């Protein structure tokens, strides 16, 4: 235990197997209990009755080497997959319990913390790393959260090497999500399309097997991306089209293409939004943030797969050259679009990006966007919506969400929705359709007109863009969801032959 002296400590315990039984100690908790001559068990007998699942309690004076010890209730032992909830409840319990413990220790002034692996070092690392994130870099230094250093506590563990490796993986996954959170939290004047690209170069540019290419307006014009260009023309900020290649798989293997909506600020354009909470539209590039962050995590973990990230970036502003309601624009594939609502702009920039994605003969295409308010009404913040005709893609993505706790839910792609979007007075398509109902479904049907393959999935993540109190280990603010699910999706695909 010498390397941990002077640090505070998080220990996990499981709920009693019987109603009036005693808490069950993890291997590390047992080791610590022996070191303290049974003090931990004695205190739990007295003070542990009100310690609920996912909660923690900070104890002092148990051992002179550890100024504070937070005991975290991990729930019932051997809890696994919950069919009704579609997630691994045991992993979620670890994330939540450890997150609460580490934030309590930070509030108590502790800055060095050793963390029990709690039977799942990866989940424990995720809980710690995600809960300690705070976006306060624009505040004066004395108003910022104190940095806390955490590492895994392996005393009593049967397989220390495996615990260390799992902990490192959890940190990489969580740091990817935190990168997405940071991109989304930055105000729009400090996260323009140009700055977004600079941040990606800074964070991904030195990772092995990663190549970054940044295109400008002339390139988009050469590709005849009329839909993308139409959205950008109302802003003084120049558009960018970011292209990221991660070559982690075999040379020549077709890439998985991720496409992310990158509206760095969405005023609604001429169809301007209400002023209330318009500031939150700094995160309308949430899809783009998740794409670049999941690629960062995949590359950091050296997942053996080829990935291409495509991110169209611009602002949607009501400038003098802005697209007007009723204008008709032409996408890269030659289809014309009547723009009846300039606030339905995300689907326009994605349309051209999807056309471009198909030029790479991809293994599959996934696009992700904060696309509709309708999906928030449908699913709230519990899950992102997924639209695909491929059962294989759906199952692989759904399996990823079960493990990460950041779920997806399959939605329909009926011809009924396509008919709504292909009914237009002036063009091949209308960007909003004639009805308010099923807005997320009709948006997906619109995007489907710009892919020719069934190996495509659209993820509408608007409902999971922010966190209030839904996910206990994230805290308030932009959530960075579902970055870990996208990364796990890539890992799952790397293990598949289909």
C-alpha positions in Angstrom: 0.0 0.0 0.0 3.0 2.3 0.2 2.4 4.0 -3.2 -1.0 5.2 -2.0 0.0 6.7 1.3 -1.2 10.3 1.7 -4.1 9.7 -0.6 -7.7 9.5 0.2 -9.5 6.2 -0.7 -12.7 5.0 -2.3 -13.8 1.5 -1.3 -16.8 -0.4 -2.7 -19.2 -2.5 -0.7 -22.2 -4.6 -1.8 -25.6 -4.6 -0.2 -26.4 -7.4 2.2 -27.7 -10.6 0.6 -30.4 -10.7 3.3 -32.5 -8.0 4.9 -30.7 -7.8 8.2 -27.3 -9.0 6.9 -24.0 -7.2 6.7 -22.5 -5.3 3.8 -20.3 -7.6 1.5 -16.8 -6.2 1.1 -14.9 -6.2 -2.2 -11.4 -7.7 -2.2 -9.8 -4.3 -1.7 -12.3 -3.5 1.0 -11.4 -6.8 2.7 -7.7 -5.9 2.5 -8.3 -2.5 4.0 -10.6 -4.0 6.7 -7.8 -6.4 7.8 -5.3 -3.6 7.8 -7.5 -1.6 10.2 -8.3 -4.5 12.4 -12.0 -4.6 11.4 -12.7 -0.9 11.8 -14.4 -0.7 8.4 -16.9 -3.5 9.2 -17.6 -2.2 12.6 -18.4 1.3 11.3 -20.6 -0.1 8.5 -22.6 -2.1 11.1 -23.4 1.2 12.9 -23.5 3.8 10.1 -24.2 1.8 7.0 -28.0 1.1 7.4 -28.9 4.3 5.5 -26.2 4.0 2.8 -28.3 3.5 -0.4 -27.3 2.0 -3.7 -25.2 4.4 -5.7 -24.5 6.6 -2.7 -21.4 7.0 -0.6 -20.2 8.1 2.9 -16.9 9.8 3.8 -15.2 8.4 6.9 -12.2 9.8 8.7 -9.6 8.4 11.1 -9.7 4.8 9.9 -6.1 4.7 8.9 -3.3 7.2 9.3 -2.1 6.6 5.7 -5.5 7.7 4.3 -6.9 11.0 5.5 -10.4 10.2 4.2 -12.1 7.0 3.1 -15.3 7.1 1.0 -17.4 4.0 1.1 -19.6 3.5 -2.0 -22.6 1.2 -2.1 -22.5 -0.8 -5.3 -25.9 -2.4 -4.9 -26.5 -6.1 -5.0 -23.5 -8.3 -5.9 -23.5 -10.0 -9.3 -26.1 -7.7 -10.8 -25.8 -7.9 -14.6 -27.9 -7.1 -17.6 -31.4 -5.8 -17.0 -33.7 -6.8 -19.8 -36.3 -4.3 -19.0 -33.9 -1.4 -18.8 -31.7 -2.6 -21.7 -28.4 -2.0 -19.8 -25.8 -3.6 -17.6 -27.1 -2.4 -14.2 -24.0 -3.6 -12.4 -21.8 -1.3 -14.4 -24.2 1.6 -13.9 -24.1 1.0 -10.2 -20.3 1.2 -10.1 -20.2 4.4 -12.3 -22.8 6.1 -10.1 -21.4 5.0 -6.7 -17.8 5.9 -7.5 -18.8 9.2 -9.1 -20.6 10.2 -6.0 -17.7 9.2 -3.8 -15.0 11.0 -5.7 -17.0 14.3 -5.9 -17.6 14.1 -2.1 -13.9 13.7 -1.6 -13.2 16.7 -3.8 -15.7 18.7 -1.8 -13.8 17.6 1.3 -10.6 19.1 -0.1 -9.0 15.8 -1.2 -6.9 16.0 -4.4 -5.3 12.6 -4.5 -7.6 9.6 -4.6 -7.1 5.9 -5.0 -10.1 4.0 -6.3 -11.2 0.5 -5.6 -11.8 -1.3 -8.9 -15.1 -2.4 -7.5 -15.1 -5.5 -9.6 -15.2 -3.4 -12.8 -12.2 -1.1 -13.1 -13.3 0.2 -16.5 -16.7 1.4 -15.1 -15.0 2.8 -12.0 -12.6 4.8 -14.2 -15.5 6.1 -16.3 -17.5 7.2 -13.2 -14.5 9.1 -11.7 -13.3 10.7 -14.9 -16.8 11.8 -16.1 -17.9 13.1 -12.7 -14.8 15.2 -12.2 -15.2 17.1 -15.5 -16.1 20.8 -15.1 -16.0 23.4 -17.8 -14.6 26.4 -16.0 -11.6 27.4 -18.1 -13.2 30.7 -18.9 -13.6 31.7 -15.2 -11.0 33.3 -13.0 -8.6 30.8 -11.5 -10.0 31.0 -7.9 -13.5 30.1 -9.2 -12.4 26.9 -10.9 -12.8 23.4 -9.5 -9.7 21.9 -7.9 -8.0 19.2 -10.0 -8.2 15.7 -8.5 -5.8 13.0 -9.5 -7.2 9.5 -9.4 -5.8 6.0 -10.0 -6.8 2.5 -9.4 -6.4 0.8 -6.0 -5.6 -2.8 -6.5 -4.8 -4.0 -3.0 -6.4 -7.5 -2.7 -7.2 -7.7 -6.4 -6.7 -11.2 -8.0 -5.5 -9.8 -11.3 -3.7 -6.5 -10.9 -2.5 -6.3 -14.5 -6.1 -6.7 -15.8 -7.4 -4.1 -13.4 -4.8 -1.6 -14.5 -5.6 -2.3 -18.2 -9.3 -2.0 -17.6 -8.9 1.2 -15.7 -6.8 2.8 -18.5 -9.5 1.8 -21.0 -12.2 3.4 -18.9 -10.2 6.6 -18.6 -9.7 6.7 -22.4 -13.4 6.3 -23.0 -14.4 8.9 -20.5 -11.8 11.4 -21.7 -13.2 11.0 -25.2 -16.7 11.9 -23.8 -15.2 14.8 -21.8 -13.6 16.2 -25.0 -17.0 16.2 -26.6 -18.4 18.0 -23.5 -15.7 20.7 -23.7 -16.3 21.3 -27.4 -20.0 21.7 -26.8 -19.7 23.9 -23.7 -17.5 26.5 -25.3 -19.5 29.6 -26.4 -20.0 30.1 -30.1 -17.5 32.9 -30.4 -14.8 30.6 -29.0 -15.9 27.5 -31.0 -16.3 28.7 -34.5 -15.8 26.2 -37.4 -12.2 27.4 -37.7 -11.5 27.0 -33.9 -13.3 23.6 -33.9 -10.8 22.3 -36.5 -7.9 23.7 -34.6 -9.1 21.9 -31.4 -9.3 18.6 -33.3 -5.8 19.0 -34.7 -4.6 19.8 -31.2 -6.2 16.7 -29.7 -6.0 14.2 -32.4 -3.1 15.4 -34.6 -0.3 13.5 -32.8 -2.2 10.2 -32.4 -0.7 7.4 -34.5 -2.6 6.4 -37.7 -4.7 9.6 -37.6 -4.8 12.0 -40.6 -6.7 15.3 -40.5 -7.8 17.3 -43.6 -9.6 20.6 -43.5 -11.5 21.8 -46.6 -12.9 25.2 -47.2 -15.6 26.9 -49.3 -13.9 26.4 -52.7 -13.7 22.7 -52.1 -17.4 22.5 -51.1 -18.2 24.4 -54.3 -16.1 22.0 -56.4 -18.1 19.1 -54.9 -21.4 20.9 -55.7 -22.5 20.8 -52.1 -25.3 23.3 -52.6 -27.3 22.3 -49.5 -24.3 22.8 -47.2 -23.3 26.0 -48.8 -26.8 27.4 -48.5 -26.8 27.1 -44.7 -23.4 28.8 -44.4 -24.0 31.8 -46.5 -25.8 33.8 -43.8 -22.7 33.9 -41.6 -19.6 35.9 -41.6 -17.7 32.9 -40.3 -16.2 30.7 -43.1 -17.4 27.2 -43.4 -15.1 24.2 -42.9 -15.5 20.6 -43.9 -13.4 18.4 -41.6 -12.2 15.0 -42.7 -10.5 12.6 -40.3 -9.0 9.3 -41.2 -8.1 6.7 -38.5 -6.4 3.8 -40.2 -6.4 1.3 -37.4 -7.5 -1.7 -39.4 -6.0 -3.6 -42.4 -4.9 -1.6 -45.4 -7.6 -1.6 -48.0 -10.4 -2.5 -45.7 -13.4 -0.3 -46.3 -13.9 2.3 -43.6 -16.7 2.9 -41.2 -17.8 6.4 -42.0 -19.1 8.7 -39.2 -20.9 11.9 -40.2 -21.6 14.6 -37.6 -23.7 17.7 -37.8 -21.4 20.6 -37.1 -23.6 23.8 -36.7 -21.4 25.7 -34.3 -24.3 28.1 -33.6 -27.9 27.8 -34.7 -29.9 31.0 -34.6 -32.5 29.4 -36.9 -31.5 31.7 -39.8 -34.3 33.7 -41.3 -36.8 31.3 -39.5 -35.2 32.6 -36.3 -35.6 30.8 -33.0 -37.2 32.2 -29.8 -34.6 34.0 -27.7 -35.2 31.9 -24.6 -32.2 29.5 -24.2 -30.9 30.2 -27.7 -27.5 30.2 -26.0 -27.8 26.4 -25.8 -27.5 26.3 -29.6 -23.8 26.6 -29.2 -24.0 22.8 -28.8 -25.8 22.2 -32.1 -22.5 20.8 -33.2 -23.0 17.9 -30.7 -23.0 15.3 -33.5 -19.7 16.6 -34.8 -18.3 16.7 -31.2 -19.3 13.0 -30.7 -17.8 12.0 -34.0 -14.4 13.5 -33.4 -14.3 12.4 -29.8 -15.3 8.8 -30.5 -12.5 8.6 -33.1 -10.1 10.1 -30.6 -11.0 7.4 -28.1 -10.9 4.6 -30.7 -7.5 5.7 -31.8 -6.2 6.1 -28.3 -7.3 2.5 -27.6 -5.8 1.3 -31.0 -9.1 -0.4 -31.9 -8.3 -2.4 -35.1 -10.7 -0.7 -37.6 -10.6 1.9 -40.3 -12.7 4.9 -39.6 -13.4 8.1 -41.6 -15.0 11.1 -39.9 -16.8 13.7 -42.0 -17.9 16.9 -40.3 -19.5 19.8 -42.2 -19.1 22.9 -40.0 -20.8 26.3 -40.3 -23.0 28.7 -38.5 -26.7 29.2 -39.3 -27.3 32.9 -39.2 -29.8 35.4 -40.6 -27.3 37.6 -42.5 -28.0 39.6 -45.7 -27.1 36.6 -47.9 -28.9 34.0 -45.8 -31.2 31.4 -47.4 -34.8 32.6 -47.4 -37.9 30.4 -46.8 -39.0 29.1 -50.1 -35.6 29.0 -51.7 -34.5 26.0 -53.7 -31.0 24.5 -53.4 -29.3 21.5 -55.1 -27.5 18.8 -53.2 -24.4 17.0 -54.2 -26.4 14.1 -55.7 -28.4 16.5 -57.9 -31.6 16.4 -55.9 -33.3 19.7 -55.3 -34.6 20.8 -51.9 -37.3 23.5 -51.2 -36.1 25.2 -47.9 -39.4 26.1 -46.3 -37.8 26.5 -42.8 -34.2 27.6 -42.5 -34.2 26.3 -38.9 -34.3 22.7 -40.4 -30.7 23.3 -41.5 -28.9 20.3 -40.0 -30.4 17.9 -42.5 -29.2 20.1 -45.3 -25.6 20.0 -44.3 -25.8 16.3 -43.6 -27.4 15.6 -47.0 -24.2 16.7 -48.8 -21.9 15.0 -46.3 -23.8 11.7 -46.7 -23.5 11.9 -50.5 -19.7 12.5 -50.0 -19.5 9.6 -47.6 -20.8 7.2 -50.2 -17.8 8.0 -52.5 -15.5 6.0 -50.1 -17.3 2.6 -50.6 -17.8 2.4 -46.9 -18.4 -0.6 -44.7 -21.3 1.4 -43.3 -22.3 5.0 -42.6 -23.5 6.4 -39.3 -24.6 10.0 -39.1 -25.4 11.7 -35.8 -27.0 15.0 -35.1 -28.9 17.2 -32.6 -31.5 17.1 -35.3 -35.0 17.6 -34.0 -36.9 18.8 -31.0 -39.4 16.1 -31.8 -37.1 13.3 -30.6 -37.0 15.1 -27.2 -40.7 14.8 -27.0 -40.6 11.1 -28.1 -37.8 9.8 -25.9 -36.8 12.5 -23.5 -33.2 12.1 -22.3 -33.3 8.4 -21.8 -31.8 7.4 -25.2 -30.8 8.6 -28.6 -33.0 7.6 -31.5 -31.6 5.2 -34.2 -33.0 4.8 -37.7 -31.8 2.0 -39.9 -33.0 -0.8 -42.2 -30.1 -3.0 -41.2 -30.8 -5.4 -38.3 -27.1 -6.1 -38.0 -26.2 -2.4 -37.6 -29.0 -1.9 -35.1 -28.1 -4.9 -33.0 -24.4 -3.9 -32.9 -25.2 -0.4 -31.9 -27.8 -1.5 -29.4 -25.3 -3.9 -27.8 -22.9 -1.1 -27.4 -25.4 1.1 -25.6 -26.3 -1.8 -23.2 -22.7 -1.9 -22.0 -22.0 1.9 -21.8 -25.3 2.7 -20.1 -25.8 5.3 -22.9 -28.7 3.7 -24.8 -30.2 3.9 -28.2 -33.7 3.1 -29.3 -34.8 2.0 -32.7 -37.3 4.1 -34.6 -39.2 3.5 -37.9 -38.3 4.3 -41.5 -41.7 3.9 -43.1 -42.5 4.9 -46.6 -45.2 7.1 -45.1 -42.6 9.5 -43.8 -40.7 9.5 -47.1 -43.9 10.5 -48.9 -44.3 13.5 -46.6 -40.7 14.7 -47.4 -40.9 14.1 -51.1 -44.1 16.2 -51.5 -43.0 19.7 -52.6 -44.4 22.5 -54.8 -41.0 23.5 -56.3 -38.4 20.8 -55.8 -37.7 17.1 -55.3 -37.8 17.4 -51.6 -39.1 19.8 -48.9 -36.9 20.2 -45.9 -39.7 20.2 -43.4 -42.8 18.4 -44.8 -46.3 19.5 -44.3 -47.0 18.2 -40.7 -45.6 18.7 -37.2 -46.2 15.1 -36.2 -43.3 12.6 -36.2 -40.7 15.3 -36.8 -37.8 13.0 -36.0 -39.1 10.3 -38.3 -39.6 12.6 -41.2 -36.1 14.1 -40.7 -34.7 10.6 -41.0 -36.7 9.9 -44.1 -35.3 13.1 -45.6 -31.7 12.0 -44.9 -32.5 8.6 -46.4 -32.8 10.3 -49.8 -29.1 11.0 -49.8 -27.8 7.4 -49.2 -28.2 4.5 -51.7 -27.1 1.8 -49.3 -29.1 0.1 -46.5 -25.8 -0.1 -44.5 -26.7 3.3 -42.9 -27.9 4.4 -39.5 -29.1 7.9 -38.5 -28.8 8.8 -34.8 -30.9 11.7 -33.5 -29.2 12.7 -30.3 -31.0 16.0 -29.5 -32.6 14.5 -26.4 -29.3 13.5 -24.8 -27.4 16.7 -25.7 -27.6 18.0 -22.1 -27.7 16.6 -18.6 -29.6 18.0 -15.7 -29.9 15.2 -13.2 -30.7 12.2 -15.4 -27.3 10.6 -15.4 -25.8 10.9 -11.9 -22.2 10.6 -12.9 -22.3 13.5 -15.4 -23.6 16.5 -13.5 -25.1 19.6 -15.0 -24.4 20.8 -18.5 -23.6 19.4 -21.9 -23.4 15.6 -21.6 -21.1 14.5 -24.5 -23.5 11.6 -25.0 -23.4 9.1 -26.8 -19.6 9.2 -27.4 -18.8 6.1 -25.4 -21.5 4.2 -27.2 -20.1 5.2 -30.6 -16.6 4.1 -29.5 -18.0 0.8 -28.2 -19.9 0.4 -31.5 -16.5 0.6 -33.4 -15.0 -1.9 -31.0 -17.9 -4.3 -31.6 -17.6 -3.9 -35.4 -13.8 -4.6 -35.1 -14.7 -8.0 -33.7 -17.3 -8.7 -36.5 -16.7 -10.1 -40.0 -20.0 -8.9 -41.5 
